[in-house]
Amino acid sequence: MSRKDFIWLFIILVIVAGGIWIVLNPNYPIQQGLDLRGGLQVLLQADPAPGQDVTAEDMNTAGSIIEQRINALGLTEPLVEVAQGENRIVVELPGIENPQEAISLIQETALLEFIDTGNQSLPAGTCVRTSYNNGDPSRCELDPENPDPATIVTPAPLFETVLTGAGLRSAAVETSQYGEVYVSFSLQPDAALVFADYTRNNVGNFLTIVLDKQVISSPRINTAIEGGSGSITGSFTYDEASKLALQLRYGSLPVPLVIESTRQVGATLGELSINSSIRAGAIGLAIVLLFMLVYYRLPGFLADIALVIYALLNVTVFMLFAVTLTLPAITGFLLSTGMAVDANILVFERMKEELRKGATLREAILTGFDKAWSSIRDSNIATLVICGILLIFGRSFGASVVVGFAITLAIGVMISMFTAVIITRTFVRIIIGRSVAWVSGKKWLLGV
């Protein structure tokens, strides 16, 4: 009916083409949750030092750091939940291939310290006591192939901590021209000033780098280190350096964690159940498409096309943003599909009312979409508010089932507004609006 409609049609075709490309692209697989794919579930328990209080903020911070670490490993959409009031964290890792690596990474505190050892160079592997947080070497483990008691400094001396890893801004793995792997780091502005001032006043002494009370390296300060950057060297393999960089990049856990239990989870639904669910969803969608076609005729056919596009866009979003699909998440998607149909029904019923009142077809099309928009908007906003409440509830009380349902339902509701208000309207205005004279004489095509 207008140039604007054809612009929207072009945009819709581009979006659909992009969606098809993503769906067919093997680089964007659908992420499956534990109930569909199986994986590992780890229950972590806070293990504070005597007298240390563990707050809800500490546990939430620990959960956030663990999630960042696991994501950086490239694992498939981990689920990290803090059980409120219990000082526990549940970690679910769907489809994980190396559980020990993930367990090691999420449990370790990775407390980095730069300590002042004066004119004393300490060998790598030495366990020390430091002034930070009344630290002791009790958690420091000796290399079983080199159990030399002389490498443990007990109970004295107590070394002064110059800086901790809290002052780090970034950390990355680098390789020297000689093939040596090391970790480069940069400091926050305040920490950089402290670092520069200390090295300037201690040229010739040793600044020992300690991770979890165990010496990594003990370099001599040859000159003042300005600019807030440096490196951590040692006998690292590339994997060890990568792991250290990840731990430092995402900070130290505010409280030590111990593994209370681990559980290998199989796919609870199984392939047969998954196929049955897909088949049931396809049958339901086919029935809805048939109903729209029979009851609303030509507008229903256009709405069916929009509904197919709606399903395509949902799957595209799931694949593009790696949304983890569980059975409840799939339920949320199917529920949102019903809401997408409901939006079209509101529009078409309004159009039919206007036609029965004697309005022209052009007027009925315009009025149908304009008058139905407020109802569509209000109902969808109400649903999004409920999704927000469910999301907050699920994350606060460890109800992961609710979280997946809320996310897919919210995605579906937002896409349904686009398909019902933009896509269906564009199709109706172009197909029906340009054939007013022909369609007006055949009102049965409009379901009237």
Secondary structure as GFF3:
##gff-version 3
##sequence-region A 1 448
A	DSSP	alpha_helix	3	24	.	.	.	ID=ss1
A	DSSP	beta_strand	31	32	.	.	.	ID=ss2
A	DSSP	alpha_helix	34	37	.	.	.	ID=ss3
A	DSSP	beta_strand	39	46	.	.	.	ID=ss4
A	DSSP	alpha_helix	56	72	.	.	.	ID=ss5
A	DSSP	beta_strand	79	83	.	.	.	ID=ss6
A	DSSP	beta_strand	88	94	.	.	.	ID=ss7
A	DSSP	alpha_helix	99	107	.	.	.	ID=ss8
A	DSSP	beta_strand	112	116	.	.	.	ID=ss9
A	DSSP	beta_strand	129	130	.	.	.	ID=ss10
A	DSSP	three_ten_helix	132	134	.	.	.	ID=ss11
A	DSSP	three_ten_helix	137	139	.	.	.	ID=ss12
A	DSSP	three_ten_helix	149	151	.	.	.	ID=ss13
A	DSSP	beta_strand	158	164	.	.	.	ID=ss14
A	DSSP	three_ten_helix	165	167	.	.	.	ID=ss15
A	DSSP	beta_strand	168	175	.	.	.	ID=ss16
A	DSSP	beta_strand	181	187	.	.	.	ID=ss17
A	DSSP	alpha_helix	189	201	.	.	.	ID=ss18
A	DSSP	beta_strand	207	211	.	.	.	ID=ss19
A	DSSP	beta_strand	214	217	.	.	.	ID=ss20
A	DSSP	beta_strand	229	232	.	.	.	ID=ss21
A	DSSP	alpha_helix	238	249	.	.	.	ID=ss22
A	DSSP	beta_strand	257	265	.	.	.	ID=ss23
A	DSSP	alpha_helix	270	320	.	.	.	ID=ss24
A	DSSP	beta_strand	324	325	.	.	.	ID=ss25
A	DSSP	alpha_helix	327	356	.	.	.	ID=ss26
A	DSSP	alpha_helix	361	397	.	.	.	ID=ss27
A	DSSP	alpha_helix	400	418	.	.	.	ID=ss28
A	DSSP	pi_helix	419	423	.	.	.	ID=ss29
A	DSSP	alpha_helix	424	427	.	.	.	ID=ss30
A	DSSP	pi_helix	428	432	.	.	.	ID=ss31
A	DSSP	three_ten_helix	433	435	.	.	.	ID=ss32
A	DSSP	alpha_helix	436	440	.	.	.	ID=ss33
A	DSSP	three_ten_helix	443	446	.	.	.	ID=ss34
###
